[in-house]
């Protein structure tokens, strides 16, 4: 599913390579500098997963941010 996402303009550049996610088993870390793009990245897998019959459990979803804003990330229709 992740290979089908168009995230070429998302993530951070590290030594000439763009890094926008890290995956291990059923855990995913999304990496992005822009709040708006990060929110898009959170919702892209939800849409793709729904197409495949999968659901994300928002209660088990954890967000960790390194900024000082109080903006709430929206996961699907749920503010996080």
FENCORBEL-V50002 format. One line per field, one symbol per residue. ss: DSSP state (@ for helix, = for strand, . for the rest). phi: phi as a letter, one per 30 degrees, with the letter a starting at -180 (. if undefined). A space follows every 10 residues. Layout:
ss: ???
phi: ???
This chain:
ss: .@@@...... .===..===. ====..==== ....@@@@@@ @@@@@@@@@@ @......@@@ .......... ...==..==.
phi: .ddddccdcb jbcbhicdcb abbbhccbcc baddeddddd ddcedddddd dcicbccddc dccbbcacdc dcdcciccdc
